[in-house]
Amino acid sequence: MFALIGPEAIPMLARYIADAGNRESPRIAAADGLRAIALMHPGTREQVVAHLTKQLETYEDNRQDLNAFLVTNLLDLKATESAELIERAYAACRVDQWIAGSWAAARQELGVPGMGLAPDGPPEPERVFPIPAGSLGAPRRANVQASGKNKKSKRKSQKQARNRSRKKK
């Protein structure tokens, strides 16, 4: 909807995102609106990236899910100019990796080298699932990365999950 309104909506959306008094879900929707405007109106990309980056600069005060959606929007816009800040947010553990994926995946998507601040290890942490009482055998471990999918397919499914999550909010 914001993409149809166009560049005129950018200042209003940027103010809304910056106001910490607003609820989280509408702030995320406003960030998505900025991304949509930049995709539909390529001449606004630089301005939109600047607003999203400015909001991500407050990653220590933002909730992790807001930071994650800011990161995914910057990734969608191929904002290599924001890579250092994105890595700093990951290094401070202020990005929800269930939403945005790992720094390694983000770095790869942007095609930039890391500065070594955030771990550049496996894209997802290993998850340990408890065994119900009375079960036999050792605890089962499920590694999200070991799904047999290639990296491109995994990134695509993460993006689809983000889009479904955005629609719910």
C-alpha positions as CSV (number, residue, x, y, z in Angstrom):
1,M,0.0,0.0,0.0
2,F,2.8,2.4,0.9
3,A,4.6,1.7,-2.4
4,L,1.5,2.9,-4.2
5,I,1.5,6.1,-2.2
6,G,5.1,6.5,-3.2
7,P,8.0,8.7,-2.0
8,E,5.6,11.1,-0.2
9,A,5.1,8.5,2.5
10,I,8.8,8.2,3.3
11,P,9.1,11.0,5.9
12,M,5.9,9.9,7.7
13,L,7.1,6.2,7.9
14,A,10.6,7.2,9.0
15,R,9.1,9.2,11.9
16,Y,6.8,6.4,12.9
17,I,9.6,3.8,13.0
18,A,11.8,6.2,15.0
19,D,9.1,6.7,17.7
20,A,9.8,4.1,20.4
21,G,6.4,4.8,21.9
22,N,4.7,3.1,19.0
23,R,4.0,-0.6,19.1
24,E,6.4,-3.1,17.6
25,S,4.3,-4.6,14.9
26,P,3.2,-1.3,13.3
27,R,6.8,-0.2,13.3
28,I,7.8,-3.3,11.5
29,A,5.0,-2.8,9.0
30,A,6.3,0.8,8.5
31,A,9.8,-0.5,7.8
32,D,8.4,-3.0,5.3
33,G,6.5,-0.1,3.7
34,L,9.8,1.8,3.3
35,R,11.4,-1.2,1.6
36,A,8.3,-1.5,-0.7
37,I,8.6,2.1,-1.7
38,A,12.3,1.7,-2.5
39,L,11.7,-1.4,-4.6
40,M,8.8,0.2,-6.6
41,H,10.6,3.6,-6.8
42,P,14.3,2.8,-7.3
43,G,15.3,6.5,-7.1
44,T,14.3,6.5,-3.4
45,R,16.5,3.6,-2.4
46,E,19.3,5.7,-1.0
47,Q,16.9,7.7,1.2
48,V,15.1,4.6,2.4
49,V,18.4,2.8,3.2
50,A,19.5,5.9,5.2
51,H,16.3,5.8,7.3
52,L,16.4,2.1,7.9
53,T,20.1,2.3,8.8
54,K,19.5,5.2,11.1
55,Q,16.9,3.2,13.0
56,L,19.2,0.2,13.2
57,E,21.8,2.4,14.8
58,T,19.7,2.2,17.9
59,Y,19.9,-1.6,17.9
60,E,20.8,-1.6,21.6
61,D,17.5,0.0,22.5
62,N,15.3,-1.8,19.9
63,R,13.8,-5.2,20.4
64,Q,15.6,-8.0,18.7
65,D,12.6,-8.7,16.3
66,L,12.5,-5.1,15.1
67,N,16.2,-5.2,14.5
68,A,15.8,-8.4,12.6
69,F,13.1,-6.9,10.3
70,L,15.3,-3.8,9.8
71,V,18.1,-6.1,8.8
72,T,16.0,-8.2,6.4
73,N,14.7,-5.0,4.7
74,L,18.3,-3.8,4.3
75,L,19.2,-7.2,2.9
76,D,16.3,-7.0,0.4
77,L,17.6,-3.6,-0.7
78,K,21.2,-5.0,-1.0
79,A,22.4,-2.3,1.4
80,T,26.1,-3.1,1.4
81,E,26.7,0.4,2.8
82,S,25.0,-0.8,6.0
83,A,27.0,-4.1,6.4
84,E,29.3,-2.8,9.2
85,L,26.3,-1.7,11.3
86,I,24.5,-4.9,10.6
87,E,27.5,-6.9,11.8
88,R,27.7,-4.8,14.9
89,A,24.1,-5.5,15.7
90,Y,24.7,-9.3,15.2
91,A,27.8,-9.1,17.4
92,A,25.8,-7.5,20.2
93,C,23.3,-10.4,19.9
94,R,20.5,-7.8,19.2
95,V,19.2,-9.5,16.0
96,D,16.6,-12.3,16.2
97,Q,18.2,-15.0,14.0
98,W,15.0,-16.9,13.7
99,I,13.7,-14.0,11.6
100,A,16.8,-12.6,9.9
101,G,19.1,-15.7,9.7
102,S,22.7,-15.6,10.8
103,W,25.4,-13.0,10.2
104,A,27.1,-15.5,7.9
105,A,24.1,-15.8,5.7
106,A,23.5,-12.0,5.7
107,R,27.2,-11.4,4.9
108,Q,27.0,-13.9,2.0
109,E,23.8,-12.3,0.7
110,L,25.4,-8.8,0.7
111,G,28.6,-10.2,-0.7
112,V,30.8,-8.4,1.8
113,P,33.7,-9.5,4.0
114,G,33.1,-9.5,7.7
115,M,35.1,-7.5,10.2
116,G,35.3,-10.4,12.6
117,L,33.0,-8.9,15.1
118,A,30.1,-11.3,14.7
119,P,30.5,-15.1,14.5
120,D,30.8,-16.2,10.9
121,G,30.1,-19.8,11.7
122,P,27.2,-22.0,10.8
123,P,24.1,-20.1,9.7
124,E,21.9,-21.5,12.5
125,P,22.8,-22.6,16.1
126,E,22.3,-26.2,17.0
127,R,19.0,-26.8,18.7
128,V,18.6,-29.5,21.4
129,F,15.2,-31.0,21.8
130,P,14.3,-32.8,25.0
131,I,13.3,-36.5,25.0
132,P,10.0,-37.2,26.8
133,A,10.4,-39.1,30.1
134,G,10.6,-42.8,29.7
135,S,12.1,-42.7,26.2
136,L,15.1,-44.8,25.4
137,G,18.2,-43.6,23.7
138,A,20.4,-40.5,23.7
139,P,19.0,-37.0,23.3
140,R,18.1,-36.2,19.7
141,R,19.8,-33.2,18.2
142,A,18.4,-31.3,15.3
143,N,20.7,-29.0,13.3
144,V,18.6,-26.5,11.3
145,Q,21.3,-26.2,8.7
146,A,21.5,-30.0,8.1
147,S,18.3,-30.1,6.2
148,G,19.8,-31.2,2.9
149,K,18.7,-28.0,1.2
150,N,21.3,-25.9,-0.6
151,K,21.9,-22.4,0.7
152,K,19.8,-20.6,-2.0
153,S,16.8,-22.8,-1.2
154,K,17.3,-22.2,2.6
155,R,17.5,-18.5,2.1
156,K,14.3,-18.6,0.0
157,S,12.4,-20.5,2.6
158,Q,13.6,-18.1,5.3
159,K,12.4,-15.2,3.2
160,Q,9.0,-16.9,2.7
161,A,8.8,-17.4,6.5
162,R,9.5,-13.8,7.1
163,N,6.8,-12.8,4.6
164,R,4.3,-15.1,6.3
165,S,5.3,-13.6,9.7
166,R,4.9,-10.0,8.3
167,K,1.4,-10.9,7.1
168,K,0.4,-12.1,10.5
169,K,1.4,-8.8,12.1
